């Protein structure tokens, strides 16, 4: 079966009002797909729905022939989808080591060890912070831990919401190549990013969401060549040199 994450005709309400309306996107294995849109467009709602944290009223979320719409978060993770929500949600009083161990609790001891070792290959900086608590880390280091948690389970798909939010440009430049490396290993990546030009430089496919509806679907190159689409969605942001 294909490891493309296929989302079809997804409707999601929040707080008693509809937020997503018939959203359909594909996240192919081995590629970076970006979802762009202004604040309040429904990006984070989509992330939480994919991860099993929000219910939907219609549609399909399929990975490799397994229907995951309405599944609990642990089933979503168990079927190969790792979600990195906005906000760097770590256990602040636990060490880096323990945060990674918690993220691999559902794996066998051997798989957990191998997964953590693989994540540390991407973020060797964390070995020097191994015994520090998460609360004592910088924002960039915390984001590395969050990404390492997601990648330690060797997922088929990684969904990353606002990777660069609140981070210095130098940290963003450190993290973005990691997304390319993850995709090169055959993992599908959905990247939601405030810096549109950064995301489009990495992505193969791009979508623009506005008002809970997909307004654009095409290659990232096409969207780079049509900046008026980006401007129309209020996506102008600061440059990352």
C-alpha positions as CSV (number, residue, x, y, z in Angstrom):
1,X,0.0,0.0,0.0
2,X,1.1,3.6,-0.6
3,X,2.6,5.5,2.3
4,X,1.1,8.7,1.0
5,X,-1.1,10.3,3.7
6,X,-4.4,11.1,1.9
7,X,-6.8,13.5,3.4
8,X,-10.1,13.8,1.6
9,X,-13.1,16.1,2.0
10,X,-12.4,16.8,5.7
11,X,-14.9,18.9,7.7
12,X,-14.0,19.9,11.2
13,X,-15.9,22.1,13.7
14,X,-14.4,23.9,16.7
15,X,-16.4,25.6,19.4
16,X,-19.6,24.8,17.7
17,X,-18.7,26.4,14.4
18,X,-17.3,24.9,11.2
19,X,-13.6,25.6,10.7
20,X,-12.4,23.2,7.9
21,X,-14.6,22.8,4.8
22,X,-13.9,19.8,2.5
23,X,-10.1,20.0,2.9
24,X,-8.2,17.5,0.7
25,X,-4.4,17.2,0.6
26,X,-1.8,14.6,-0.1
27,X,1.5,14.1,1.8
28,X,3.6,11.7,-0.3
29,X,6.4,9.6,1.2
30,X,9.8,11.0,0.7
31,X,8.6,14.6,-0.1
32,X,8.1,17.8,1.8
33,X,4.6,19.3,1.4
34,X,3.9,22.7,2.8
35,X,0.6,24.2,3.9
36,X,0.5,28.0,4.0
37,X,-2.2,30.4,5.1
38,X,-2.9,33.3,7.4
39,X,-3.6,33.1,11.1
40,X,-7.0,31.6,11.7
41,X,-7.1,29.9,8.4
42,X,-7.5,26.4,9.9
43,X,-3.9,25.1,9.8
44,X,-3.5,24.1,13.4
45,X,-7.0,22.7,13.4
46,X,-5.9,20.4,10.6
47,X,-2.8,19.3,12.5
48,X,-4.8,18.5,15.6
49,X,-7.4,16.6,13.6
50,X,-4.7,14.5,11.8
51,X,-3.2,13.7,15.2
52,X,-6.5,12.5,16.7
53,X,-6.9,15.4,19.1
54,X,-9.9,16.9,17.4
55,X,-13.0,15.2,16.0
56,X,-14.2,15.7,12.4
57,X,-17.7,15.4,11.0
58,X,-16.9,14.2,7.5
59,X,-14.1,13.0,5.3
60,X,-11.2,10.6,5.4
61,X,-7.6,10.4,6.7
62,X,-5.9,7.4,5.1
63,X,-2.4,6.1,5.4
64,X,-1.4,2.9,3.6
65,X,-5.0,1.8,3.4
66,X,-5.7,2.4,7.1
67,X,-8.5,4.8,7.9
68,X,-7.5,7.0,10.8
69,X,-10.2,9.7,10.9
70,X,-11.6,9.6,14.4
71,X,-8.8,7.4,15.7
72,X,-7.3,8.1,19.1
73,X,-3.8,9.8,19.2
74,X,-2.1,6.6,20.3
75,X,-3.5,4.7,17.3
76,X,-2.5,7.5,15.0
77,X,1.1,7.3,16.3
78,X,1.1,3.6,16.2
79,X,0.2,3.7,12.5
80,X,3.1,5.9,11.6
81,X,2.0,9.5,11.9
82,X,4.1,11.8,14.2
83,X,2.6,15.2,15.0
84,X,4.7,18.2,16.2
85,X,2.1,20.7,17.3
86,X,2.8,24.4,17.7
87,X,4.2,25.4,21.1
88,X,7.1,23.0,21.9
89,X,5.1,20.8,24.3
90,X,7.7,19.1,26.5
91,X,7.7,17.8,30.0
92,X,9.6,20.7,31.5
93,X,10.9,19.0,34.6
94,X,12.2,15.9,32.9
95,X,15.6,15.6,31.3
96,X,16.2,15.5,27.6
97,X,16.9,11.8,28.0
98,X,13.6,11.2,29.8
99,X,11.6,13.3,27.3
100,X,12.8,11.1,24.5
101,X,12.2,7.9,26.5
102,X,8.6,9.0,27.2
103,X,8.1,9.6,23.4
104,X,9.1,6.0,22.7
105,X,7.2,4.2,25.5
106,X,5.1,2.2,23.0
107,X,8.1,0.8,21.2
108,X,10.1,-2.3,22.2
109,X,13.3,-1.6,24.1
110,X,15.4,-2.3,21.0
111,X,13.3,-0.1,18.7
112,X,13.3,2.7,21.3
113,X,17.0,2.6,21.6
114,X,17.5,2.5,17.8
115,X,15.0,5.3,17.3
116,X,16.6,7.6,19.9
117,X,20.0,6.9,18.4
118,X,18.7,7.8,14.9
119,X,17.2,11.1,16.2
120,X,20.5,12.0,17.9
121,X,22.3,11.6,14.6
122,X,20.1,14.4,13.3
123,X,20.5,16.5,16.5
124,X,24.0,15.6,18.0
125,X,23.8,18.9,20.0
126,X,21.3,17.2,22.4
127,X,23.9,14.7,23.7
128,X,25.6,17.6,25.5
129,X,22.2,18.5,27.0
130,X,21.3,14.9,27.9
131,X,21.0,15.3,31.6
132,X,19.5,18.9,31.6
133,X,15.8,19.5,32.2
134,X,13.7,20.6,29.2
135,X,12.9,23.9,31.0
136,X,16.6,24.9,31.1
137,X,17.1,24.6,27.3
138,X,16.9,27.4,24.8
139,X,14.0,27.7,22.5
140,X,16.0,26.2,19.7
141,X,17.1,23.3,21.8
142,X,13.6,22.6,22.9
143,X,12.4,22.5,19.3
144,X,15.2,20.0,18.6
145,X,13.9,17.8,21.4
146,X,10.4,18.0,20.2
147,X,11.5,17.0,16.7
148,X,13.7,14.3,18.1
149,X,10.7,12.9,20.0
150,X,8.7,12.7,16.8
151,X,11.5,11.2,14.7
152,X,12.5,8.6,17.4
153,X,9.5,6.5,16.6
154,X,10.6,6.1,12.9
155,X,7.3,7.5,11.5
156,X,6.1,7.2,8.0
157,X,4.8,10.8,8.1
158,X,5.8,13.8,10.2
159,X,3.4,16.8,10.6
160,X,5.2,19.9,11.9
161,X,3.2,23.0,12.9
162,X,5.1,26.3,12.8
163,X,8.6,24.9,13.0
164,X,10.3,28.4,13.2
165,X,7.8,30.1,15.6
166,X,9.7,32.3,18.1
167,X,13.1,31.1,17.0
168,X,16.2,33.1,15.9
169,X,17.0,32.9,12.1
170,X,20.2,31.0,12.8
171,X,18.2,28.3,14.5
172,X,15.8,28.2,11.7
173,X,18.7,27.7,9.3
174,X,19.8,24.8,11.4
175,X,16.5,23.1,11.5
176,X,15.3,23.4,7.9
177,X,17.9,21.0,6.4
178,X,16.9,18.4,8.9
179,X,13.4,18.4,7.3
180,X,15.1,17.7,3.9
181,X,17.2,14.9,5.4
182,X,14.1,13.3,7.0
183,X,12.3,13.4,3.6
184,X,15.3,11.9,1.9
185,X,14.9,8.9,4.2
186,X,11.5,8.2,2.7
187,X,9.4,10.0,5.3
188,X,6.5,12.2,4.2
189,X,6.7,15.7,5.7
190,X,3.9,18.2,6.1
191,X,5.5,21.5,7.0
192,X,3.4,24.4,8.2
193,X,5.6,27.5,8.4
194,X,5.2,31.2,8.9
195,X,8.1,32.1,6.6
196,X,6.4,31.2,3.2
197,X,9.6,31.7,1.2
198,X,11.5,29.3,3.4
199,X,8.9,26.6,3.2
200,X,8.5,27.0,-0.6
201,X,12.3,26.6,-1.0
202,X,12.1,23.2,0.7
203,X,8.8,21.8,-0.5
204,X,7.8,19.7,-3.5
205,X,4.1,20.4,-3.2
206,X,2.3,23.4,-1.8
207,X,-1.2,24.2,-0.6
208,X,-2.7,27.5,0.5
209,X,-5.6,27.4,2.9
210,X,-7.8,30.4,3.7
211,X,-11.1,30.5,5.5
212,X,-10.9,26.7,6.2
213,X,-10.8,25.9,2.4
214,X,-7.9,25.0,0.1
215,X,-7.5,27.9,-2.2
216,X,-4.4,26.7,-4.1
217,X,-2.9,23.3,-4.8
218,X,0.2,22.8,-7.0
219,X,3.9,22.6,-7.0
220,X,6.0,24.8,-4.7
221,X,7.8,26.1,-7.7
222,X,4.6,27.3,-9.3
223,X,3.7,29.1,-6.1
224,X,7.1,30.7,-5.9
225,X,6.6,32.0,-9.4
226,X,3.2,33.4,-8.4
227,X,3.9,35.5,-5.3
228,X,0.6,37.3,-5.7
229,X,-1.1,34.2,-4.4
230,X,1.0,34.3,-1.3
231,X,0.5,38.0,-0.8
232,X,-3.2,37.6,-1.1
233,X,-3.2,35.1,1.8
234,X,-1.3,37.7,4.0
235,X,1.8,35.5,4.2
236,X,4.4,38.2,3.9
237,X,7.0,37.6,6.6
238,X,10.4,38.6,7.7
239,X,13.3,37.1,5.7
240,X,15.6,34.5,7.0
241,X,19.0,35.1,5.4
